[in-house]
Every structure is written in C-alpha cells, then in structure tokens.
Amino acid sequence: MLTALIPICSAAVAPNLADCTRTNASVVMRIPNEYRNPITCFVEAQAYLAETSFGQDLSADDRIKIVCERNGTAAAAK
C-alpha cells in the first residue's frame, strides 16, 4: 500500500523541485488514506491538498511535491 506525502518548500530553499525534501520543507502533509495504485495516490493527494487551507493559501514562491511511498517508508517520516 502507498501513502502520499506532500512537502511544500520555498523557491528560495529549493529552486529546483527535485531539491524539495521532507528535511527542508516548510510544511509536510501526510495524507491519511492508503492507495494500491500510484496514479490514484497522486491524484487523490492533489485533491486533498486543494481542499486544505495550506492548498488554498499557497504563495507564488511555494513549491509543491507529491511523493507516493510504501507505508513503511512514509511511517518512518512522521
């Protein structure tokens, strides 16, 4: 099963999206659902973020990365 993590980084900290990680993100969201399919994980994470206050109040400087990981890996990120 997969869990989605969404690190949100400032462009000043991570100008390249690949550099946005859990360690340098200003916010890391963990989606409470589990998914079998990576595409479903990604799409559901986008929808979840869009419904949150974080998703609605993003600045032009914010960079968003959605990472779908196996549950054991995501659980270690708590």
Number of C-alpha atoms within 10 A of each C-alpha: 14 21 24 26 22 23 21 25 25 19 16 10 16 17 14 10 15 8 14 22 17 18 11 15 20 14 15 20 17 19 16 10 12 16 18 11 11 17 11 14 23 20 12 16 23 17 11 14 17 14 10 10 9 13 15 10 10 13 10 8 11 17 20 20 19 19 19 25 18 16 15 11 12 16 11 7 12 9
